[in-house]
Amino acid sequence: MRSLVRTQYRPPSFSGGAALAGQRVNVLVAGKTKGTWGSPAYLKGARADAKGVVTFWTTAGAGAAINVRVQWPGDPRHGVSTSGALGAYWK
């Protein structure tokens, strides 16, 4: 008999601090294929909460390795800013 195991996953999240509160950001993802990382590509837009934390959900196929980054597109006074990569692996 097969059983179903439920697992809770914590979604990727980034903290940009109070300056990012309420701002829309771009979520960028890069995948690893045959040992080589691809370039980050736009996945979706997300909005930072009142504390400046960006949380989002994504899925990947079995055995996938990804790096996720958050990019703030900037404003007239400040240029584009991109976070460091947060790695994830699905078995």
C-alpha positions in Angstrom: 0.0 0.0 0.0 1.3 3.5 -0.9 1.1 6.4 1.5 1.0 10.1 0.8 3.6 12.1 2.7 2.8 15.8 3.1 5.8 18.1 3.2 5.7 21.8 4.0 7.9 23.9 1.9 9.0 27.4 2.9 8.7 29.6 -0.2 11.7 31.7 -1.2 11.7 35.1 0.4 13.9 38.2 0.3 14.0 41.1 2.7 14.7 44.5 1.2 14.0 46.5 4.3 11.5 49.4 4.8 12.7 51.1 1.6 11.2 48.3 -0.4 7.9 48.2 1.4 5.0 48.1 -1.1 7.3 48.2 -4.2 6.8 45.9 -7.1 9.9 43.7 -8.0 10.8 41.2 -10.7 11.6 37.6 -9.8 14.4 36.2 -11.9 15.3 32.5 -12.1 18.3 30.7 -13.6 18.4 27.0 -14.1 21.3 24.5 -14.1 21.6 22.2 -17.1 24.3 19.6 -17.6 26.5 21.4 -14.9 26.2 24.9 -16.4 24.1 27.7 -15.0 21.9 29.6 -17.5 21.3 33.4 -17.4 18.7 34.7 -15.0 15.3 35.2 -16.8 12.1 36.9 -15.7 9.7 34.6 -14.0 7.0 36.8 -12.5 6.4 40.1 -10.7 5.8 40.3 -6.9 5.1 43.0 -4.4 7.0 43.5 -1.2 4.9 43.5 2.0 4.8 46.4 4.6 8.1 45.3 6.0 9.8 45.0 2.6 9.8 41.2 2.4 9.1 39.6 -1.0 7.7 36.1 -0.8 6.6 34.0 -3.8 5.9 30.5 -4.9 7.4 28.6 -7.8 7.7 25.0 -8.9 10.3 23.0 -10.8 10.6 19.5 -12.2 12.2 16.6 -10.4 15.9 17.0 -10.0 15.9 20.7 -10.9 18.5 23.1 -9.5 17.6 26.9 -9.7 18.9 30.2 -8.5 16.3 32.9 -7.7 17.0 36.6 -7.5 14.8 39.7 -6.9 15.3 42.7 -9.0 13.9 46.2 -8.1 13.5 48.0 -11.4 14.5 51.4 -10.0 13.0 54.8 -10.1 13.9 58.2 -11.6 16.5 58.8 -8.7 17.9 55.2 -8.3 19.0 52.6 -10.8 18.1 49.0 -11.0 19.2 46.8 -8.0 19.4 43.0 -8.0 19.8 40.8 -5.0 22.2 37.9 -4.6 21.1 34.5 -5.7 19.1 32.1 -3.4 19.6 28.5 -4.5 17.0 25.7 -4.4 17.1 22.1 -5.5 14.1 19.7 -6.1 14.8 16.0 -5.7 
